[in-house]
Amino acid sequence: MSFENKVFWITGASSGIGKSLAIELSNYNVNLILSSRNKKTLEEVKKLCKNSSKVKVLPLDLEDYSKMDVKVKEAISYFGKINVLVNNGGISQRSLVKDTDISVDKRLMDINYLGTVALSKALLPYFIKQKNGHFVVTTSIVGKIGTPLRSTYAATKHALHGFFDSLRAEHFKDNIVVTLVCPGFVTTNVSKNALTGDGSPQNSMDTATANGIDPDKFAKLMVKAIKNKREEVYIAGAKEKLGVYAKRFFPKLLSKMIRKLSVT
């Protein structure tokens, strides 16, 4: 897949993986559309991109998914097309099931799942019409394995796998590609911004997250997966990758390992 003059639209582009991916892609002479809720921060990311004249900023709130048709039309108006939508925006969770208010479950589902699905469904007719398109979805290793303190976060990521696997099967004939990218621990603010049981942010970084993959390194590996049109890729440490395969081949053993993880 050649990236030359392709149009990439990235959600969650103001920080973390999205920010690093935008900067990395800007080295490939692509056109970029950067989205998140924070316009000011997006403008700062734009300045860090090579050839910022080929970068547009489009504020977007995934939780307000009733406006996605309008946002898609606006995005297409910038460069006349969209080739790749990177569904990267989302929020995490750090709370026990018994301590998590149902409003927190709903908010996670609204942002991570319904917001992403609504945006993708709004763009889908354009991909069908132009007979090509690529959905890239940042899920998680917990989209394959549920772990303590992340029950609804894991559920939203599992749901994305189910939805986009189905979409891929339905629209293969339309030359529409789906790449599911499953990060392990990456050194971003995802754990700081994670919602606790009452909906407030955790405001501290997990040790595992602090020791995770550098987001710039992650972005390079993610670009490689997109270029190769991988269906599913795990960009993670050895233990996280081992967990995915243990889930598939030795599920009881993995369950015992998961139960030993700290839930405090």
Residue pairs with C-beta under 8 A, 6 or more apart in sequence:
1 134
1 226
1 227
1 228
1 229
3 25
3 28
3 29
3 30
3 227
4 28
4 29
4 30
5 29
5 30
5 31
6 30
6 31
6 83
6 84
7 30
7 31
7 32
7 33
7 78
7 79
7 81
7 82
7 83
7 84
8 25
8 30
8 31
8 32
8 33
8 83
8 84
8 86
9 32
9 33
9 35
9 58
9 75
9 82
9 84
9 85
9 86
10 18
10 21
10 22
10 25
10 32
10 33
10 34
10 35
10 86
10 88
11 18
11 35
11 36
11 60
11 62
11 85
11 86
11 87
11 88
11 89
11 116
11 119
12 18
12 35
12 36
12 88
12 89
12 90
12 138
13 19
13 21
13 22
13 34
13 35
13 36
13 42
13 45
13 88
14 34
14 36
14 37
14 38
14 41
14 42
14 45
15 36
15 41
15 188
15 189
16 186
16 188
16 189
16 190
16 215
17 88
17 138
17 183
17 186
17 188
17 215
17 218
17 219
17 222
18 34
18 36
18 86
18 88
18 89
19 45
19 48
19 215
20 215
20 216
20 218
20 219
21 86
21 88
21 219
21 222
21 223
22 32
22 34
22 45
22 48
22 49
22 55
23 45
23 48
23 49
23 50
23 216
23 219
24 216
24 219
24 220
24 222
24 223
25 32
25 223
26 32
26 49
26 50
26 51
26 54
26 55
27 50
28 223
29 51
29 54
30 54
31 54
31 55
31 56
31 78
31 79
32 49
32 54
32 55
32 56
33 55
33 56
33 57
33 58
33 75
33 78
33 79
33 82
34 42
34 45
34 46
34 55
34 56
34 57
34 58
35 42
35 57
35 58
35 59
35 60
35 71
35 75
35 89
36 42
36 59
36 60
36 89
37 59
37 60
37 61
38 59
39 57
39 59
42 57
42 59
43 57
46 52
46 55
46 57
49 55
56 78
56 79
58 71
58 74
58 75
58 78
60 71
60 89
60 119
61 115
62 89
62 90
62 110
62 111
62 112
62 115
62 116
62 119
63 107
63 110
63 111
63 115
64 115
65 110
65 114
65 115
65 117
65 118
65 119
66 118
68 118
68 119
68 121
68 122
69 122
71 119
71 122
72 82
72 119
72 122
72 123
72 126
75 82
76 82
76 126
81 126
81 130
82 123
82 126
82 127
82 133
83 132
83 133
83 134
84 133
84 134
84 135
84 136
84 226
85 119
85 120
85 123
85 133
85 134
85 135
85 136
86 136
86 138
87 116
87 119
87 120
87 135
87 136
87 137
87 138
87 160
88 136
88 138
89 111
89 115
89 116
90 111
90 112
90 116
90 138
90 156
91 107
91 108
91 111
91 112
91 193
91 194
91 195
92 150
92 153
92 190
92 191
92 193
92 194
92 195
93 100
93 104
93 108
93 149
93 150
93 151
93 152
93 153
93 194
93 195
93 196
94 149
94 150
94 191
94 194
94 195
94 196
94 202
94 206
95 104
95 149
95 195
95 196
95 197
96 148
96 149
96 151
96 197
96 263
97 151
99 197
100 151
100 152
100 197
101 197
101 198
101 199
103 199
104 152
104 195
104 196
104 197
104 198
104 199
105 152
107 195
107 199
108 152
108 153
108 155
108 156
108 195
109 152
109 155
109 156
109 159
112 153
112 156
112 157
112 160
113 156
113 159
113 160
113 163
116 137
116 160
117 160
117 163
120 135
120 164
120 167
123 133
124 133
124 167
124 171
124 176
126 133
127 133
127 171
127 174
127 176
128 171
128 174
128 176
131 174
131 175
132 174
132 175
132 176
133 174
133 175
133 176
133 177
134 176
134 177
134 178
134 179
134 226
134 229
135 164
135 167
135 176
135 177
135 178
135 179
136 178
136 179
136 181
136 222
136 226
137 160
137 164
137 178
137 179
137 180
137 181
138 181
138 183
139 157
139 160
139 161
139 180
139 181
139 182
139 183
140 153
140 154
140 157
140 182
140 183
141 182
141 183
141 184
141 234
141 236
141 240
141 241
141 243
141 244
142 150
142 153
142 154
142 157
143 154
143 157
143 158
143 160
143 161
143 180
143 182
144 158
144 161
144 182
144 243
144 244
144 247
145 154
145 243
145 244
145 247
145 254
145 258
146 154
146 155
146 158
146 258
147 154
147 258
147 261
148 258
148 261
148 262
148 263
149 263
153 194
160 180
161 180
164 178
164 180
165 178
165 180
167 176
167 178
168 176
168 177
168 178
168 231
177 229
178 231
179 225
179 226
179 229
179 230
179 231
179 232
179 233
180 231
180 232
180 233
181 222
181 225
181 233
181 235
182 232
182 233
182 234
182 235
182 236
182 244
183 213
183 218
183 235
183 236
184 212
184 213
184 234
184 235
184 236
184 237
184 240
184 241
185 206
185 208
185 209
185 211
185 212
185 213
185 236
185 237
185 240
186 209
186 212
186 213
186 214
186 215
186 218
187 209
187 210
187 211
187 212
187 213
187 214
187 215
188 209
188 212
188 215
189 205
190 209
191 202
191 204
191 205
191 206
191 209
192 201
192 202
192 203
192 204
192 205
193 201
193 202
194 201
194 202
195 201
195 202
196 202
212 237
213 235
213 236
213 237
218 235
221 233
221 235
222 235
225 233
225 235
234 240
234 241
234 244
243 254
243 257
246 253
246 254
246 257
247 254
